[in-house]
Amino acid sequence: MHTIALVAPGFAVAPDIRETAIANLRSHGYGVKVFGRHEPADGRFAGTDAARARHLMQAYLDPEIDTIVCMRGGSGCSRILDHLDFGAIARNTKPLIGYSDVTALHMALTHEADNPVIHGPMGIDLLGAPAERSFQVLADIIARRFDTELTGADGLYIEQTGRFSGPLIGGNLTVFLSLIGTPEFHVPDRAVLFFEDVGEYDFRMDRAFVQLRRSGILRKAGACLFGHTRLAGSDDPDAFRQIAMSHLGDVTGPIVFDIPSAHDRMKLALPLGHICRVRANTHSVDLRFIPAAAEAPRPCIAV
């Protein structure tokens, strides 16, 4: 039996939501262990910084655990980074799944511990109407089925065609930018950048892309993928794309918007840190993933 650890490294989780996620996981045949289940909340957080880090470390060091699923994002993941033993994690690697604020953990675990991290469904996605799709994504993660072909029927907007292979880096754009200047922040050259966000205003997103450009991060991008992102206070479905494209003139490889791997469309898991082979034409996007140690990045090829 595949055993999943449920952890709450950021915001606290309502007990009924947690218990429903546990029951649903077990009904799908998974073993479940919950770390920090009885930890008292510390304000908005699921315990103190030290306590949340301790629970995550317990999950890594427990030999019965196969995969770690974060219950939710919100905020607080970056607060626990200084409390983690990355050396111990590197000796006990196991996939950690989440998105949103979990981007902070993804960046740190990839760079500091070479630990597999997945932009994918969290505990809060394992209940309610979307749960069955989330469970299919979870099954794909466990079976390491990441390769996919997406078309316009999936809601894609293919801005720029081409081919490119490079390490997949990113996650939630706001959280990603908050890590610049920290020890765990690292963007390799010739990367495939992936970003998504939720509930941000247009001026904040424009500011974010200015930061990406002026900090040199966009110069490292051979391709850009964006999850479905709707801006706060705007009914224009193209607003985010228009802001992004005003800053992406130097990216020569594929640029694709509305990848279904975001807050409101979590239909696809993305293994961050893997080599991502992107092939985009006018009708579809083909994504293939290879563990980073298996292949070096390839140059961009025009189509």
N, C-alpha and C positions, 0 to 999 in steps of 0.2 A: 504493500500500500504506500502510495506517495503521501508524505506527511508535510503539511504546510504550517508554517509559523505565521500567526497574525500578530503584528506589532503596531504600535501607535507612536511614531517618532516625533509627531508634531502636535496638532490639536487633539483634544480629548474627543472620544467617540461615545455617543449615547448608548447605554447598555442594551436597549432593545435592538438597535442597529447591529451592534456587535454580535448579539446572540442569534439574530436572524442570519447573519453572514456565516456564523459557525454551523448552524443547522443546515443551511443550503450547501455548504462545502461537504459536509458529511453525507448529505443525501446524494451527492454526485460521486461518492466513493472515496473521498479524500480523508486522510487522517488530519486532525487539527490540534495544534497546541497554541494556546494564547499566552503571550508574555506581557505582564503588566496588567492583567485582568482586574486585579483588586487594588491597583495603585491609585491613591487619591489624586484628583486633579489639582493642578497648580495654576489657578486662574483659567485661562483658555487652554492650557496645555495638559497633556495626558501624564502629568507628573512633573517633577523637577527635571532640569536638563540632565543631571547626573542619573536620575532614575530611568529616564527614557533611553539614554545611552546604555545603561546597564541591561535593560530588557533586550535591546537589539543585540548586544554582545552575547547574552545568554542564548539567543536564537542561533547565532553563528556557531557557538561552541557546543550546542546540543547535537550529538551525533545522529539523533533520530530525525532531525529536520532536513528536508530535501530542498525546499523553496521557501523564501520569505516574502510575504505579501503585506504591504503597508495598508492599514485600515483607511487612512485618509491623508490629505495634505493639509492645506490651510497655511500654517506657519510654524516655525520652531525647529525644522530639521537642521538648519545651519547652526543653531545654538548648541547642538549636541556633538558637533564634529570634533571639538577639542577633547571630548571625553571618550572617544573611540580608540581602541587598540588596533590600528590598521595592520600591524604585524601579525597579530593573532587572526584577524580576518583573512589575511593573505594565506595563512596556513589552513584555513577552514572555509574556503570559498564556496558559496552557493548563491544562486540567482536571487536578486532582490527586485521586486516588481512594484511599480508605482508611477505616479506622474505628479504634476503641479509642484508643490513645495518639495517633493521627494527628489526633484532635480538636484538639490544641494547634496543629497546622499549619493546620487548617481555620479556626479562629477568627482566627489571625493573617493568613492570606492573604486572607480575606474582608474584614477591616477595614482592613488596611494596604496591600493591593495590588489590591483588587477583582478577585481572581482566582477563577475558578470552582472550587468544591470539591464533591466527591461522597462521601457516606457510602455506600461500596460495597465490593465484594470486593477483597482484597489478593492478593499473590503466593501466600501460603500457602493460599489458597482455590482455586487453579487446579490442584490435584492431588488425586488420590484420588477417592472416590465422589461428593462434591458438585461436582466440577469442572465438569461440563456445565451445571449450573444457574448456576454462577458465570460461565461464559463467555456464557450467554444474558444475564445481567445486564450484563456488560461490553459486549456488543453493543448492548444498549438504551442504555447510557450514551453510547457513541460516536455512535449515531444520534439521541441526545437524546430517547429515548422514556421519559419519566418518569411520565406520567399513568397512573393505574391505578384500578380498583375492587376493593375487598377485601370478602370476606364472612366469615361464620362458618366456612366451609370452610377459610379461610386461618388459622384459629386465633385470630381476633380476639375481644376482649372489649370491647364498646362500653358504656362506663360512662355516658356522657352524650351525647345527640344534639345536633345544631345545625349551623349553618353559620358559617364564619369564613374570612377571607382575611387573610394577613399574612406577613411574612418568616419563613422556616423557619430556626431557630437551634438549635444544640445538638450532640449527639453522645454520647460517653461521659460519663456524669454525673460520675464521680469526677474525670476529667481536666478537664472543664468548670469545676467548682468550684475546682480548683487554680489557675485562671487569674484569678480575681477579684482585682482590684487591679493587674493588669499592663496595659501599654499596649495590648495587642491585645484585651483583653476589652471587648466591646461587645454589649449586648442592646438592640435597638430597641424602642420602644413598640409595643404591639399585635402581638406576635410569636406565631407558632406554635412552641411549644417541643417539641423531640424529644429524648428521652433513652433510653439503654439502658445496661446494665452487666452485669458477670459476676463471679461468685465473691466477692461482698461479703456480709457478715453483715447481719442485720436492723437491728442498732443503728447500723451505719455508714450504711445507707440512710436510716434515720430522721433521723440527724444531717444527712445531705445535704439532705433536704427542709426541715429547720429552717433551714439556711443559705439555701436558695432563697427561702424565705418571708421571713426576717428581713432579707435583703439587698435585698429589693424586687423580685427577679426575677420571682416569681410574679405580682406586681401588673401586670407588663407582658404577661402571657400572655392571649391571647384564645382559645387552644386548646392542648391538650396531647396529644402522641402519644408512646407508649412502646413501644420494642422489647421483644421477649420477654426477660425478665430472671428468672433463677432465683437465689435467694439461697443462699449457702454455709450448710451445716449445716441446711438446711430441705428437707423433702419436700413442703411445702405450695405448690402452684402459684399460690395466690392471695396469698401472703405479701407480695410486692412491691406488688401492687395495693392491698392493705389499708393498707400504710404510706403509699403515695402519696396515697390518697384522704383520709387523716386530715389532710392539709395543703392540699388543693385546693378547699376550700369556696368560695373567692372566684372561681374560674374559671367563667365563665358559658357559655363555648362548648363545642365538642366535646371529650370526653376519651376516648381510645381506647388500650387496652392490647394488647400482643402483636402489634404491627406486625411483619411478617416481615423486619426489617432490623436484625439484631443478631448477636452473636458466634456463636450456634448456629443462627440462621435467617436467613442472608444471601440472601434471595430477592427483594429489592427495593432498588433504589438510590434515594437521596434527595438531590436537589440543594440542599445547604444554601445559604442566602442568597437563593434564589428566593422569589418570592411563592407561597405554598401555599394553594390554595383547598380547604378541607375541608368536605365535606358528609357528615354522619353521621346515619343513621336507625337504627332498631332492628335492621336486618338487614344493613346494608352501610355501607362508608365509601368515598366517592369523593374521590380526591386529584388535583388539577390543579396544574401548576406553570408559572409565568411568570417570565422573568428580571426581577429586581427593578426594573430601569430602565424596564420596560414598563408597570408598573401600581402605583399606590399601594395600601396596605392598605384593605380594606373593613371596615365594622363587623360585629359579630356579629348574626346574625338567628336568632331562635328558630324551631324547627320543632315 
